[in-house]
Amino acid sequence: MIDPRLDGQVVLVTGGAGGIGAAISEAFAAQGARVAVHHLGGDPAVPAGVRWEHRTPAAGSARRFARDLPGAAIAVEADLADDAAITRLLDEVEARLGPVDVLVNNAAHCEDPDGIDAVTGDGLQRHYRVNAIAPALLTGELARRRRGAGARVINISTDAARAFPGQIGYGTSKAAVEALTRATALDLAGADIRVNAIAPGPVQTGWLTGELLDHATSVVPLGRVGDPEDIADAAVFLASHQARWITGQVLQVAGGHAL
C-alpha cells in the first residue's frame, strides 16, 4: 500500500481500547487518522454462573491509551446495549473530532457457557444487542449523517460465524453481522458508503494459553495463531483508497483456519 489516504480521516473504533480493537486504533492512528476509541467503561450485568469473556479497560485506562496514540485521538464511553447511546456516541465524536469517515464495529459480547444446553433468551439478547443490533444501528445512523460522503464501515466477525460448537449466542450473532454486511453494502452502495467485514481466526489477545494455544496453533494451516496486528492491517486495507471497489465482502483473516 503506497498511500491509503487515511491522513486526517475520523475513525471510530468500538471496543477500541483493548485486544484487537486497540491494535486497530493504533494502526489507524499510525496512518494519521483522528481516532475515537470507544469503551464500555464498566462490565455489563450478567447473571451468576455466567462468565463474560470480553473485558474492556476501565475508563481511565482507555483515556490513557487514547492519549498515547499519535495525533488526535479521544476516548468515548457508551454502553452499546442501550439503543439511545448510539446517537449520543456519534454526536460526541462529531463534536470533538468531526464527522466519522470510518466506522469499525469491533465491540463484542461473549459469555461462557454458551452451548446449546445452556442457551437462554436473556443470554441471546445480551449477545445480539452488542454484536448485531448495535452495529446495525450505528451503520444506519452513520448513513443518515454521511450519505454521499464516501464513508466506510468495517464489521469484525469471527470464524465462529461459520460453525463453532459451544458458542451459540456469540457465533450466531456474528453470523448476523455477516448478513448485515452484505445487506447494508447493497443498500448503501448508491450512497457511496462501502461496508465490509473481517472474520478473524484464533487471535492471541491473552486468552490462548497452554494446551489451548497448542491446539489452536495445530489447526491453523499457516502454523501460528493470529496477532491483533494481523486484523488491524486488514482493517486499514478495507478502509483504504486501494479497497475503493470492494464492498459486501467478508475477508477471512485466519491463516487458512476454518476454510
Buried (B, 14 or more C-beta within 10 A) or exposed (E): EEEBBBEEBBBBBBBBBBBBBBBBBBBBBBBBBBBBBBBBBEEBEBEEEBEBEBEBBBBEBBBEBBEEBEBBBBBBBBBBBEEEBBBEBBEBBBEEBBEBBBBBBBBBBBBEBBEEEBBEEEBBBBBBBBBBBBBBBBBBBBBEBBEEBEBBBBBBBBBBBBEBEBBBBBBBBBBBBBEBBBBBBEBBEEBEBBBBBBBBBBBBBEEBEEEEBEEBBEEBEEEEBBBBBBBBBBBBBBBBEBBEEBBBBBBBBBBEBBE
